[in-house]
Amino acid sequence: MANKLMVSLFAMGLISFTGNLWADDAAPAAAQPAANAASDASAKPADAAKPAAAAKPDNSVKAQMKAAGDLAEAGKTEEAIAAYEKIGELPSKKGESWRLNSEGLAYLIAKDPMPDKAIPYLQKAVAADENNAVAWNNLGSAYEQTDQLKKAADAYQKSIDAAKANGGSDEKAQANLDALKPKLDKMASKSGGDKTNAGADSAAPADKDASVDSSAAGDKAAK
């Protein structure tokens, strides 16, 4: 009987010891998530403290052309010209034609238009791409504003031809040419009666309001 009691007490003691062992083993596991949570909580402020990455400036040709065009439209002509020059010569002939056209246009839309300064740029623009109808029209306007009426008429006609070939609009160039024809007729009539002025382009006053084409060139120059 005493032996049975001792075995029972031993068994109860073993069970109690095993239970305590299981409890001790389980405690660290239960505490582990709390430790991880504390670690995560301490990491979050560090992540939040990181400064946001600064956006990289857009230095694409399209963006630079737009920025230069905005300067021209704001009346900051010389700054616009400097911005176009900073872009530099573009590898594509069509793109370079649009850049040069835009430089010439900056002089034409200035508060005090400077068509004489615009002409060299526009001449280079049509030389780079003879199918640039917009540049031809603007060259015609510059010629007209400097009393070179025959050259203006020729440039307007080339603008019309280029627009038709490209499937574009020739509306502005056609309107400019139609408005110029009466002056050409008057010049021809005057030249017929005065041999000393035969062929002079400046026989009739120029139209200072000849329509220029300020079509956005950013996308086209980027191609």
C-alpha positions in Angstrom: 0.0 0.0 0.0 2.8 2.3 0.8 4.5 1.5 -2.4 1.3 2.3 -4.4 1.1 5.6 -2.6 4.7 6.5 -3.5 4.1 5.6 -7.1 1.0 7.8 -7.2 2.9 10.7 -5.6 5.8 10.2 -8.1 3.4 10.2 -11.0 1.7 13.3 -9.8 5.0 15.0 -9.3 6.1 14.0 -12.9 2.9 15.4 -14.3 3.3 18.6 -12.4 7.0 19.0 -13.6 6.0 18.2 -17.2 3.2 20.8 -17.0 5.6 23.4 -15.7 8.1 22.5 -18.5 5.5 22.9 -21.2 4.4 26.2 -19.7 8.0 27.5 -19.6 8.5 26.4 -23.2 5.3 28.2 -24.3 6.1 31.5 -22.7 8.9 32.7 -25.0 6.7 31.8 -28.1 3.9 33.9 -26.7 6.2 36.8 -26.1 7.8 36.6 -29.6 5.0 38.5 -31.5 5.2 41.3 -29.0 8.9 41.6 -29.6 8.3 41.6 -33.4 5.6 44.2 -33.0 8.0 46.4 -31.0 10.6 46.0 -33.7 8.2 46.9 -36.4 7.0 49.9 -34.5 10.5 51.2 -34.0 11.2 50.7 -37.8 8.2 52.7 -39.0 9.4 56.1 -37.8 12.7 55.6 -39.5 10.9 54.8 -42.8 8.6 57.7 -42.4 11.6 60.0 -41.8 13.1 59.3 -45.2 12.7 62.3 -47.5 10.7 61.8 -50.7 12.8 61.4 -53.8 12.9 64.7 -55.7 11.3 64.6 -59.2 13.8 64.6 -62.0 13.6 67.6 -64.3 12.2 66.9 -67.8 15.0 67.8 -70.1 13.4 66.3 -73.2 13.4 68.2 -76.5 9.7 68.5 -76.3 9.8 70.1 -72.8 12.6 72.5 -73.8 10.8 73.6 -76.9 7.6 74.2 -74.9 9.6 76.2 -72.3 11.2 78.4 -75.0 7.8 78.8 -76.7 6.2 80.0 -73.4 9.0 82.6 -73.1 8.3 83.8 -76.6 4.5 84.1 -76.0 5.3 86.0 -72.7 7.1 88.6 -74.8 10.6 87.5 -73.5 12.0 87.3 -77.0 15.7 87.3 -76.3 15.3 84.7 -73.5 13.3 82.5 -75.9 15.9 82.8 -78.6 18.6 81.8 -76.0 16.5 78.8 -74.9 16.1 77.6 -78.5 19.9 78.0 -79.1 20.6 76.1 -75.9 18.7 73.1 -77.4 21.3 73.0 -80.2 21.0 71.6 -83.6 18.8 68.6 -83.8 19.8 65.4 -85.6 16.6 65.1 -87.5 16.2 67.5 -90.4 12.5 67.9 -89.7 13.1 68.5 -86.0 15.8 71.1 -86.8 13.4 72.8 -89.3 10.8 73.1 -86.5 13.4 74.5 -84.0 14.5 77.1 -86.5 11.0 78.0 -87.4 10.2 78.5 -83.7 13.2 80.9 -83.4 12.0 82.9 -86.3 8.5 82.9 -85.0 9.7 84.3 -81.7 10.8 87.5 -83.5 7.6 87.7 -85.5 5.3 87.5 -82.4 7.4 89.9 -80.3 5.7 93.0 -79.0 7.7 95.0 -81.6 8.0 92.4 -84.4 11.4 92.0 -85.9 10.8 90.3 -89.3 14.3 91.2 -90.5 15.8 89.1 -87.7 13.2 86.3 -88.3 14.0 85.8 -92.0 17.5 84.1 -91.7 16.0 81.5 -89.3 13.0 80.9 -91.4 15.1 80.5 -94.6 17.2 77.9 -92.8 14.0 76.2 -91.6 12.7 75.7 -95.1 16.1 74.7 -96.3 16.2 71.9 -93.7 12.8 70.7 -94.7 11.1 72.1 -97.8 7.9 70.4 -96.8 7.5 72.5 -93.7 4.3 74.4 -94.7 4.2 76.3 -91.4 7.8 77.6 -91.9 7.0 78.7 -95.5 4.0 80.6 -94.3 5.9 82.4 -91.6 8.7 83.2 -94.0 6.1 84.7 -96.4 4.8 86.8 -93.5 8.4 88.0 -92.7 9.0 88.9 -96.3 5.7 90.8 -96.5 6.5 92.7 -93.4 9.8 93.8 -94.9 8.1 94.9 -98.2 9.5 91.9 -100.2 6.1 91.2 -101.7 7.1 88.9 -104.6 9.1 86.8 -102.3 6.2 86.7 -99.9 3.8 85.5 -102.6 6.3 82.8 -103.6 6.7 81.6 -99.9 2.9 81.6 -99.4 2.4 79.5 -102.5 5.1 77.0 -101.4 3.3 76.8 -98.0 0.1 76.0 -99.8 1.7 73.3 -102.0 3.5 71.7 -99.0 0.3 71.7 -97.0 -1.6 69.9 -99.8 1.2 67.4 -100.3 1.2 66.6 -96.5 -2.5 66.6 -96.1 -2.4 69.6 -93.8 -4.3 72.9 -93.7 -3.3 75.7 -96.2 -5.9 78.1 -94.8 -3.6 80.7 -93.3 -1.2 80.7 -96.3 -4.1 80.9 -98.8 -5.7 83.8 -96.8 -2.3 85.6 -96.8 -1.8 85.1 -100.5 -5.3 86.3 -101.3 -4.8 89.4 -99.3 -1.5 90.0 -101.0 -2.7 89.7 -104.6 -4.3 93.2 -104.8 -1.0 94.7 -103.7 0.9 92.7 -106.3 -1.5 93.8 -109.0 -1.1 97.5 -107.9 2.7 97.1 -107.9 2.6 95.6 -111.3 0.4 98.4 -112.6 2.7 101.0 -111.1 5.8 99.3 -112.4 4.3 99.3 -116.0 3.9 103.1 -115.8 7.2 103.8 -114.1 10.2 102.0 -115.7 12.5 103.2 -113.0 10.7 101.2 -110.4 10.1 98.1 -112.5 10.3 94.9 -110.4 10.6 96.7 -107.1 9.0 94.6 -104.3 8.5 97.7 -102.1 6.2 99.5 -104.5 3.2 98.7 -102.3 3.0 99.0 -98.5 3.4 95.7 -96.7 0.7 94.2 -94.5 2.1 94.2 -91.0 -0.7 91.9 -89.9 0.0 89.0 -92.2 -1.0 85.9 -90.4 1.8 83.9 -88.9 1.4 80.3 -87.9 2.3 79.6 -84.3 1.5 75.9 -84.4 3.1 74.1 -81.4 6.4 72.6 -82.5 7.4 70.7 -79.4 6.2 67.3 -80.5 7.3 67.7 -84.1 10.8 68.9 -83.1 11.1 65.8 -80.9 10.6 63.4 -83.8 
